[in-house]
Amino acid sequence: MGKIDKEKEQISWIKFWIGVGVASIMGLISYLVNHYEKSNIYLIGAKQ
């Protein structure tokens, strides 16, 4: 495999893990928005 192919594969893995991270953050934010009453304590703790 050529050097360019290895670089493309590495970029593909990086894009995959960035997608996983973004999806995780969006899921957490949507959970906090939908369960605001229950998560209010956690939000107050995060501000301090």
C-alpha positions in Angstrom: 0.0 0.0 0.0 1.3 3.4 -0.9 1.9 6.3 1.5 -1.1 8.2 0.2 -3.4 5.2 0.9 -2.2 5.0 4.5 -2.8 8.7 5.0 -6.3 8.3 3.6 -7.0 5.5 5.9 -5.8 7.5 8.9 -8.0 10.4 7.9 -10.9 8.0 7.6 -10.4 6.8 11.2 -10.1 10.4 12.5 -13.3 11.3 10.8 -15.0 8.3 12.2 -14.0 9.1 15.8 -14.9 12.8 15.4 -18.4 11.6 14.3 -18.7 9.4 17.3 -17.7 12.3 19.6 -20.1 14.7 18.0 -22.9 12.2 18.2 -22.2 11.5 21.9 -22.2 15.2 22.7 -25.4 15.8 20.8 -27.0 12.9 22.6 -26.0 14.2 26.0 -27.2 17.7 25.2 -30.6 16.4 23.9 -30.9 14.3 27.1 -30.3 17.3 29.3 -32.8 19.4 27.3 -35.5 16.7 27.5 -35.0 16.0 31.2 -34.3 19.5 32.4 -36.3 19.1 35.7 -34.3 16.0 36.7 -30.9 17.3 35.4 -31.2 20.7 37.0 -29.1 19.6 39.9 -26.4 18.5 37.6 -26.4 21.7 35.6 -26.1 23.8 38.8 -23.2 21.6 39.9 -21.5 22.1 36.5 -21.7 25.9 36.8 -19.8 25.9 40.1 
